[in-house]
C-alpha cells in the first residue's frame, strides 16, 4: 500500500508533466497511479491534490511569485516548481499543518530535485 509521501511524489510527476506542456496528463492519472500502486484512499488523496493544484494554479502561482523575491517564476526548475505548487496548495487550500507540508516538500526535493532545492524550498515555504 502506498504512503501519502508516495502519493505526493506521483502528483509532483503529474504536475511536472503538466508544466512542461502535457496538459492532457490528467486523462492518464488513473494509469499512472495504478502503475505506482497508489490505490483506494491514497489514490483519492493524490487525485484530490492534483486536481486542486490545477484548479487553483493561477492563485498558487501568484503566491509563489510574491515569495520568489528576486527570481521570476519561469527561472524555477520544473521539478522544484511542481513541489512548491503542491506544497502551497496544501498549506493555503487544504490547511495542512505548515511544518508537515514543508517537511514533505523537503523530502521530495531531496529525492527528485537538484542539490540546492531542499534549502531553496524550505526557505520559500517558510516565508509563506
Buried (B, 14 or more C-beta within 10 A) or exposed (E): EBEBBBBBBBBBBBBBBBBEEEEEBBEEBEEBBEEBEBBEEBBEBBBEBBEBBBEBBEEBBEBBEEBBEEEEEEEBBBBBBBBBBBBBBBBBBEEBEBEEBBBBBBBBBEEBBEEEBBEBBBEBBEEB
